[in-house]
Amino acid sequence: MGAAALNPRCHAGPLVPCAMVGAVAALSAYEGLGVAVHGSSGCWFYPSSLLRVDLGCTDLSSVDAMLGSEERARATVESLLGRHQSVALVNTCVPAIAGEDLAGALSDLPVTVVDAPGFAGSAWTGHARAIAAL
């Protein structure tokens, strides 16, 4: 019996991207919408290299994870607003666990926060969460 049969959350194939990648892929298709990964540069690298789109990243460090990442999120969103009408900020695992209220902290900006950390499921879960957030 395979691992996927024992645990339905386990991916049957190792190449199925996480929820964050699915969300970024879905959002990148919209004109006028800038997309940023709210996480480390490692989380940003995979969808950036796969999709080859203008993709922002908050580039969180361990200090940001411990002390808060709202300032980095704001700076990243503001930089993308120079090139796009609005921004979707996609949450990754570490800031999702921290539980910051990014939607509240960025409520004065045209930004949609999409909660699609990798542990939420596969790319299909992230895709659905991104569409629902829009």
Salt bridges, closest charged atoms under 4 A:
ASP54 OD2 - ARG83 NE 2.99
ASP54 OD2 - HIS84 NE2 3.12
ASP64 OD2 - ARG72 NE 2.62
GLU78 OE2 - ARG74 NH1 3.58
ASP108 OD1 - ARG74 NH2 2.85
